Amino acid sequence: MSIIRKFCISILICFFFILLETQLLSNLFFLPVMPDFVLIILLFISINNGSLSGEVTGFTSGLLTDLLSLSPLGFNALVNTLIGFAIGCFKNILVLDGFLIPAFLGLAATVCKAFILLLINFLFPIQLPMPSILSSIFALEIVLNTVLTPVMFRFLRLFSPFISSKKEES
């Protein structure tokens, strides 16, 4: 399958979860925080396809998130591009079969995303509702992303032939 076709399928999966986050989950008043499904999908794509694919997918998914949410245009695109590149550097290094490595990736990516958001907010003061790193809401987001990353990785393995350049060994 061609690289462009895999990229398009990856973006379609991201788009579905962006719609889920921005249009459905964000309107549920009983959820204090939402898991970042797009971040988890970006982790899976980046770790399986490398940093270039992570950058492109991160930029495109971030731009789609910016267009469908109230964030400034380019805000999520920058954050996702940086994370996609950084995680993509670990291609062929990490084994994602168990629970602990994907869970740690979800935790690390959530913390890195928070620090990137703080850095962007420091350099370009914009008024966005961002919880404090020491808040219970951020702790709940870390827990949700950490627990859901291995589950989402298992789910995304179903689509692995369509979105991953890594060959499955039998």
Secondary structure as the mmCIF struct_conf table of DSSP 4:
data_model
#
loop_
_struct_conf.conf_type_id
_struct_conf.id
_struct_conf.beg_label_comp_id
_struct_conf.beg_label_asym_id
_struct_conf.beg_label_seq_id
_struct_conf.end_label_comp_id
_struct_conf.end_label_asym_id
_struct_conf.end_label_seq_id
HELX_RH_AL_P HELX_RH_AL_P1 ILE A 3 LEU A 19
HELX_RH_PI_P HELX_RH_PI_P1 LEU A 20 LEU A 24
HELX_RH_3T_P HELX_RH_3T_P1 LEU A 25 ASN A 27
TURN_TY1_P TURN_TY1_P1 PHE A 29 PHE A 30
BEND BEND1 PRO A 32 VAL A 33
HELX_RH_AL_P HELX_RH_AL_P2 PHE A 37 ASN A 49
HELX_RH_AL_P HELX_RH_AL_P3 SER A 51 LEU A 68
BEND BEND2 SER A 69 SER A 71
HELX_LH_PP_P HELX_LH_PP_P1 PRO A 72 PRO A 72
TURN_TY1_P TURN_TY1_P2 LEU A 73 GLY A 74
HELX_RH_AL_P HELX_RH_AL_P4 PHE A 75 GLY A 88
TURN_TY1_P TURN_TY1_P3 CYS A 89 ILE A 93
BEND BEND3 ASP A 97 PHE A 99
HELX_RH_AL_P HELX_RH_AL_P5 LEU A 100 LEU A 123
BEND BEND4 PHE A 124 PHE A 124
TURN_TY1_P TURN_TY1_P4 ILE A 133 LEU A 134
BEND BEND5 SER A 135 SER A 135
HELX_RH_AL_P HELX_RH_AL_P6 SER A 136 ARG A 157
TURN_TY1_P TURN_TY1_P5 LEU A 158 PHE A 159
HELX_RH_AL_P HELX_RH_AL_P7 SER A 160 ILE A 163
BEND BEND6 LYS A 166 LYS A 166
HELX_LH_PP_P HELX_LH_PP_P2 LYS A 167 GLU A 169
#
